[in-house]
Amino acid sequence: MPGLVLTETPEDMVDRIIEVLDFIFHLGIQQKSLARRIMLKGYKNNPTDYTLTQFKEQLLETNSGENVYSRMSVLLDRDPFTYQSSFDWSKVFNYEGTVTILQMVQYQRQIQNTMIEFLLWDLFYHSQTKKDGTIYPIFLDEIQNLNFSSSSPTVKILREGRKFGWSGIFATQAMSSIKGEVDALYNAAEQIHFLPPEDQVSSLAGYIAPNAKEKNIFEARLTRLKKGQCIMSGPILDTDLDTKNLINTNKMISIDSFENR
């Protein structure tokens, strides 16, 4: 219905947070349910100033809550988030030609992954609500560490991000290590495959080949790739036509060395 606005409920927000914590800390069904109930109660009692530290205190005061706390103690004992200062993504994506690099090497891996998942959620919802034509060029490395469940921010970005201005580069050396909706990666308009591990050749060839008949051809091409060579799958400019249309193609590319560029 035109003009209909659906307000996010506390349950929606808490579910999203608990999904992230469950992915990072593997809570289990009962612990996840308990964490959700405690967080939802805490947020409803204090919707403007609720923090992870308060969530920790609630867990320790609740029967069986200590088991949940022990799972997430590495995060809850540090609480890396600030709750006072404001932040606006528009200051990062401002067309001033600056590159912002987010490094979290001072944190343990579980804390890093938690913060990245929350940042992706926050930026995705920002891009949904802004709708001012802003382009969001994002580079994500080692994406096998990200959540690829159907309700994760990564999958939503890959499937819906284009209409909200996302222009992402997703990189990994281990496709087989990605758990969940791996097919979402193939929503990317452009794919570049360097020499893959042997156990991934067949599955990659199945996605690249335009039909089953040519799968063996692409398997051979993938296994023969040398340093600086890759298989590019996606649209290129058809310079033979006056219309300069984009056509989809799969071809091997040799990348020039830095010295020859």
N, C-alpha and C positions, 0 to 999 in steps of 0.2 A: 504494500500500500504506500503510495507516494507520501513523503513527509513523516513516515512512521520512524520513531527513534526508540530503540530498545536499550534501556539502561542496564549496564552490567551489575549483577547482584554480588553481594559478598561471597555467596557460594561459588560463583563463577571464578572470582579472583582467587579464593582459597584453593579450589580444585586445580587451578593452573600452577600455583606454587607447589602444592603437594605432588603434582605430577613430576615437576622438575626434581624435587627432593627424592622422590621414589626412584627416578632414573639414576640419579647420582649415587644414592646410598642403599639402594635395593632393600626397601623397607619391608616388603611382604604385605600380604592382604590385611592382617589384623593390625600391624603397626601403622600401615598407611591410613586405615580407617580411624584409628585412635588419634594420630597426628592431625588428621583433617578436623575431627570433632573439637580437639583442643584449640587449634588455631582459629577455627570459625568462632568459637565461644570468646576467645581472647580479642579477636578483631571486633566483634559486635559490641563488646564491653568498652573497647577503646579504639574506635575507628580512625582517629586522627593521629595517634601517637604509638601505634602498636609496632613492636620491633621483634627481631629474632631473639634478643635477650629476654624479653618478656615471654616469648614462646618457650624458651629454655626453662625459665622459672616455673611455668605452668606444667611442663613435662615432669619436672622433678618433684612437683607437689601432687602428682596424680598417680594412682595405682597403675602399675605396668608402664608408666610414662618414662621411667628411668631406662628401660630397654630401648625405647625409641631415641632417647637422648644419647645413649651410648653409640648408636648407629651414626648419629650426626654430630657428635661432640667436636670433631675437628672444625666444623663450620660454626656451631653454636657458641663455642668457647671464644671465638674470635670476632664473630659478627662483623664482617668487612664492609657493611653498608653504612652510609651516612644518612641521617634522617632530617637534617636541618637545612642544608643548602639545596637550592633548586637547580635543575638541569634541563636544558632545552636542546634537543637534537638539531634544531635549526641553526645553532651556532657551530655545529660540526659540518653540516651539509649546507654551506653558504656560498658556494661558487667563488671562493677567494683563491682557489688553487692550492690549498694546503692539504696535506695528507696526515690523517690522524692514525697513529699506531697504538693500539691498546695492548700493553704487555702486563702480565700478571705473574711474572716469574718469582716474585717474593712470596707467593701463596702456594700452598700445597695443591696437587693436581685436582683433588675433589672440590676444593674451594674455587679454583680456576674454572672448572667445568660448570659449577653452579652459577657463577657470576656471568659466564658467557651465555648460558641459557636464558637468564633473566634479561640480559642486555638485548638478546635477539627478540624476545617477547616484547620488550619495551619499544624497540625500534620498529618492529612490525606494526604494532598498534599505532605508533606515531605516524607511520606512512599511510595507514588506513584512514586516519582521521584528518590528516593535513590536506591532502588532495589539492595541492597548489601547483602541480607539475614538477615538483622537486624530484631529481634523480638521485638514487641512493647506490652509488658504486661501492660495493663491499667485497673484500677479499677474505675468505675463510680458509685457513690451512688446517691440515690434519682433521678433516671433517669426520673421520671414523670415530672420533671421540664425542661427536654430537649425538643428540637424541634424534632418532629417525622414526619414532612412533607416528601413527597417523595424526595425532593431535599435537605434535611437537611444532615449535616455531620454524625449524629447519624445513620440514616437509611443507608447511603452509607457505613459506617463502618460495620454495621451488615450484609449487603448484599455482600460487595466486600472486606472487610478488610482482610479476611483470606489469600487471594492471595498476599497481600502486607505485611504480617507478623504480623498482629494484633492478639493479644491473650487477648481479653477483658473479664472482669467480669462486668456485668450490674446488678445492684441491685435496687429493689424497693419494697415497702410495699403496693403499690396501683396501680395495673395494670389497674384498671378501670379509673384512673386519667390520663392515657396517651392518648393524643389526636393525631390522625393521623395514620400513618402506623404501628399499633401495631403488625401486623403479622411479621414485620421484626425481632422482638425479637425471634421468633421461628426459625430463621436461625442459632441461636446459637447451636453449636454442643452438648452442655451439658446444661440441665435445672434442677434446683433444686427448688422444690416448698414446702415451709413450710405451716403450716396451713393458708389457705387463708380466706379472708372475705367471708361470706356466699353468697353474691351476685356475687362472682367471681368463685365459685366452678364449676358451670355448664360449663362456657366457657373454663376454664382450663382443665376440664376433656375431653372436646371435642378435645382439642389439644393433650393431652397426650394419650388418648385411640387409639390403632391401628385401631379400626373400631367402627362404631356406636353402635354395639352390646355390646361392653365392656364399653361404656361411663358410664353407671349406676354404674358399678363396681368401676371405678376410682372416681366417685363422692362420693361414700361411703368411699373410702380410704382417700380421701382428707379431708372429714369432721371429720374423726376419728383420725387424726394426733395429737399426743401429743407433749409436749415439747421435743425438741431434735430429733424429727422424721421429715422426709421429703420424698417426692416422687422424685426420680432421674429418669430423662428421657434422654437417650443418650447412646453412645457406652461404653462398658466395655470390658476388656480382657477376652476372652474365654479360661480359663485355662484348660478346659477338652480336648482341641485339641492340638496336637503337633505343629500345625502351629501358635498357639497363636494369632488367628485372633481377631479383634474387632467385637463385635456384638451389635446391638441396643437393648435396653431393657428399660422397665419401672418397677421400683421396689421401695418398701419402704425401707428406710435406717434409722437405729437408730444411732445417733452420740454419741460417748462416751463423757462423761463429761471431763473437764480438769484434774480432779483428777485421772481419770482412763486411761488416755492416756499414 
